[in-house]
Structure formats: structure tokens, C-alpha cells
Amino acid sequence: QQQVKQSPQSLIVQKGGISIINCAYENTAFDYFPWYQQFPGKGPALLIAIRPDVSEKKEGRFTISFNKSAKQFSLHIMDSQPGDSATYFCAAKGGSEKLVFGKGTKLTVNP
Amino acid sequence: DARVTQTPRHKVTEMGQEVTMRCQPILGHNTVFWYRQTMMQGLELLAYFRNRAPLDDSGMPKDRFSAEMPDATLATLKIQPSEPRDSAVYFCASGLTGTGAEQYFGPGTRLTVT
């Protein structure tokens, strides 16, 4: 119940395309859903986050879509750029400060 | 700018040796987390502290790992004795209670145990 399932494991997108990464959870006590971006040799960094009282949050080219009834949320990267090539992690939190992370998606954006 | 610092950045050691990793959280942050990252397991939470008190170390192998916060500016993770399966990148993260759980990660310590 504490797991967050993330797919796909890897994703290759052409420059200018849309990248979509999906996550699913079981624990209905989760109340905070962040996405982290990690470049090689660096620590993960918060990209964007959402709470379950909204269905969508947009920051620049990055959008989180949240479906509370389906217990799913996804990250959309519009107009993907080679500089977006990184590993993306979804995560969830509820009841404590602990974050439960998905396994990660390695995104490659080809020029 | 404020950031989490970790030392050393890289550590190569032989099996059986003690390893100590250090973390300086962002000044003013009251939560500290230790994670281990491997290709197979992804990001695993090993332990976390709030106001220097250990709250959860259930992710940590108890017989060889220990985590402490001697003061608010220093967190340590020790492995004694180290084993090849401990080879991984260890991240420290810090945050504030009640701010949406945002965690700020350090650059990590890449540990190789031969």
C-alpha cells in the first residue's frame, strides 16, 4: 500500500514532442504528490508538486494531471527539449514527512 | 545560495572497513533524510530525523548501519563493517516540517566497496 508505481521505465521523445510519465498509488492517505528531476551525478530536485484538491497544475512546460478517483497522476512535458533529458521520479506523502518514490523514468529527448 | 552539502563525494573502500558519510543540512531546516540509490532498488529511505531526533530507521540494516545527528548542522551515516552490496549513491536531504514536504537533496556520496 505504500508503493508508488511509475511507468514507463524509459522514454525516448523527439525534440518538440510531448513526454508523458504516469504514476499510480494505493494509499488514500497520501496528500502530496511531487515530481523530482535528476541529472546524472546530481541529487534529485523538486520540479513540480500537486495536492489532491486540484486536478491539474501547470508550471511552464510542465503539467501534473491528477485523477483522485483512479489514484493516478502524471507528468506532461510539453515541447520537450534535449535539456529535459534526465531521470524523473514521482513521489507521494501522507501522514508523515516521508516521501515514497517511484522507481524513476529515464527520459531521453533527441535533437 | 542555500544547499545541502555532503562529504565525501566519492569513497572507495575495502570490504570490512568502516565508512562515515557526512551531511550538512540547509540552515534552519529541521528534518533530515538519508536515502540510498541503486539501479535495482531506486531511491530507498534509510532513516530520517526531525529536530535531531530519529523518527524512522526501518529502512536501514540495523546490524551494520547507524545514523546520528550530533548537532543541527551535521548528520552522519556510518557503515561498519562495509560490504560490496553497500555500493550505491547515498543522498542526504533536508526540509522543514509543514511546508508541503519539499525535500532538498544534496549531491550524494558515491560509495564503492571492493
Chai-1 contact restraints between the chains, C-beta under 6 A:
chainA,res_idxA,chainB,res_idxB,connection_type,confidence,min_distance_angstrom,max_distance_angstrom,comment,restraint_id
A,Y32,B,G100,contact,1.0,0.0,6.0,A-B,restraint_1
A,Y32,B,A101,contact,1.0,0.0,6.0,A-B,restraint_2
A,G43,B,F91,contact,1.0,0.0,6.0,A-B,restraint_3
A,G43,B,F105,contact,1.0,0.0,6.0,A-B,restraint_4
A,G43,B,G106,contact,1.0,0.0,6.0,A-B,restraint_5
A,G43,B,P107,contact,1.0,0.0,6.0,A-B,restraint_6
A,G43,B,G108,contact,1.0,0.0,6.0,A-B,restraint_7
A,P44,B,F105,contact,1.0,0.0,6.0,A-B,restraint_8
A,L46,B,E102,contact,1.0,0.0,6.0,A-B,restraint_9
A,K93,B,A101,contact,1.0,0.0,6.0,A-B,restraint_10
A,E97,B,T31,contact,1.0,0.0,6.0,A-B,restraint_11
A,E97,B,A101,contact,1.0,0.0,6.0,A-B,restraint_12
A,F101,B,L43,contact,1.0,0.0,6.0,A-B,restraint_13
A,K103,B,G42,contact,1.0,0.0,6.0,A-B,restraint_14
A,G104,B,G42,contact,1.0,0.0,6.0,A-B,restraint_15
